[in-house]
Amino acid sequence: MSSRAKPRLGRTPRRRVVVATCILVALLAALPAAGSAFAAKPDPTAAEPREALFVANNWEGTADLIDPQTFKKLVRINVIPDKQERVEEISSDPRKLAYFLAIRQFVGEGNDQYVDDMFSSPDGRLVYVSRPSFADVVAIDLKTHQIVWRFPMEGYRSDHMAINSGGTRLAVSDSTARKVHILDLEPEAPQRKVGEFPSGDSPHENNFSADDSRIFHASIGHVFTPADHPFLDSTKGDRWFQVVDAATGQVIKRLDIGKILKEEGFGNHSSAVRPMAIAPPEPGEAEKIFYFQLSFLHGFVEFDLEQEKPLRIAHLPKRTNEPRENYLLDSAHHGLNINGEGTRLCAAGTMDNYAAIVNRSDFSYKIIDVGNKPYWSTNNADGTICFVSVSGDDRVSAISYATGKQIASIRVGDHPQRMRMGKIRADYLP
């Protein structure tokens, strides 16, 4: 704030103020219809779903819903209403308990991971939540905040998910089972699971193609081990980028990105694809250009999937002095999105404590100091704003793609990570 004294305003005679106020009140009363003409958007009807940013507060077990236009909090939802029941169930099984404690120690930085990913139903009635420490996916009623159904993993931890455009299929990574489950989201589905496909070690990121025919999937290997020097890379397990037929679960392509980068002269890099951003395809064509964040890479790779060839690497500033062994689950950067026009990218610089807006054409960038440990990025509905979760500060930063500046900072719950744009019925809000 400036230290200069504010200029003293001249005093307006009291009579003049009273007269002006009366005139203003009379004008407003005489023109009731004119006021509504300036509303940016009419209020939704009771049954109409409205947009909301769903923020997963991982260590708290809650979800904050944020208005993406006003940046105000709409409601907070408890996504672990069955916590006591789940903990009792886990405690009665020595193997489940061992994984539960390992997740707390090695993945959750000493905290239980109650919510990782979430997507809402198109009608705004339900939210689907993956809960790593409880090794399941649940559907929660957005009106009652009660669990409608629960799907346990075959393994011991759930992770990233993806939902198709119609909101009828959900892909969820089963971290320790080396597979991804495909769930039917129809309310009267005779069986919840309708398919699966194999993965490498620690299945992670999932994205449906624009036409829902394919799933782009990545496994990240053993990111929780201390074997982080490049010469120990082989101990990290199988790390693949896969293209999967969404209807049959058949793996169409399986690529080792680190190996391809080395063969193409880009040096030694990890094969673990972290978050990815997909450039909008040309009309009638399939997705071709992908942007991959990799373990330990301060930046991202531009990759041509059609040619199976890397094109460029965007090198962003490395500001951390931490050794690789101290990188959070091997994530130098974790969070990547592309704007609605397909011209700029938004990267969360996890270990560097910044977000970057990067021009797709020449990889020039603007750095935004958002705070401690930014962990994910997602767009608003039209792709003009990038939301970045600042997990170490329990905030969400809203950044304009056009200006590369932070336009809002929103306080949320403990350790926000994944965020997704979704919907909630207007009459479900307080």
Beta strands, then each sheet from edge to edge (+ up, - down):
strand 1: 49-57
strand 2: 62-66
strand 3: 73-78
strand 4: 118-120
strand 5: 126-131
strand 6: 136-141
strand 7: 147-152
strand 8: 158-163
strand 9: 169-174
strand 10: 179-184
strand 11: 193-198
strand 12: 203-208
strand 13: 214-219
strand 14: 241-245
strand 15: 251-255
strand 16: 273-278
strand 17: 289-294
strand 18: 299-304
strand 19: 309-315
strand 20: 336-338
strand 21: 344-349
strand 22: 354-359
strand 23: 365-368
strand 24: 374-379
strand 25: 385-390
strand 26: 395-400
strand 27: 406-411
strand 28: 416-425
sheet 1: 3+ 2- 1+ 28-
sheet 2: 4+ 5- 6+ 7-
sheet 3: 8+ 9- 10+ 11-
sheet 4: 12+ 13- 14+ 15-
sheet 5: 16+ 17- 18+ 19-
sheet 6: 20+ 21- 22+ 23-
sheet 7: 24+ 25- 26+ 27-
end
